[in-house]
Amino acid sequence: TGARPWAMNPAPWPRPVWYRTEPSSYSLVGAGRCGSGAVPVSPRVGNTLSLVAAAVLAFDGLALVGLGYTSGRLVLIPVGLVFIVSAGLLLLYRRWYRRRWDDILAARRALSEEARALREIVSGERKP
């Protein structure tokens, strides 16, 4: 007989089954699993991770520069310098990010105070 036609599922594994899930925080519908905030991130953890990343980049850069200089492979020296510059840029960006984060937190506190004052005015507890 001739070749057998493909069945509905020719793959040896089962087809994926898609389930309806909660909308993510990116969705316009509302916050779901992604934006639930179940895992709070401490600023100390972020600072530690960025410092460790900068230290690893700087060490790798210095190692590449040293290896390039001692072995005579001059191609490694600019690559190492790029790593060192990347470590410096990471630290600069970290400082900029922390300043922006502090500005956002201050704005959130001010907005919270304003909302609290408006609630008091609407509920009649305080006169405008």
WOURRA-V335712 format. One record per pair of residues at least 24 apart in sequence whose C-alpha atoms are under 10 Angstrom apart, sorted by the first residue. I is the first residue (numbers start at 1). J is the second residue. If there is no record, write none. Layout:
i:j
I:J
I:J
This chain:
i:j
43:98
43:101
46:94
46:98
47:91
47:94
47:95
47:98
50:87
50:90
50:91
50:93
50:94
51:87
51:90
51:91
51:94
52:87
53:87
53:90
53:91
54:83
54:84
54:85
54:86
54:87
54:88
54:89
54:90
54:91
55:84
55:87
55:88
55:91
56:83
56:84
56:87
57:82
57:83
57:84
57:85
57:86
57:87
57:88
57:90
58:82
58:83
58:84
58:85
58:86
58:87
58:88
59:83
59:84
59:87
60:84
60:87
61:85
61:86
61:87
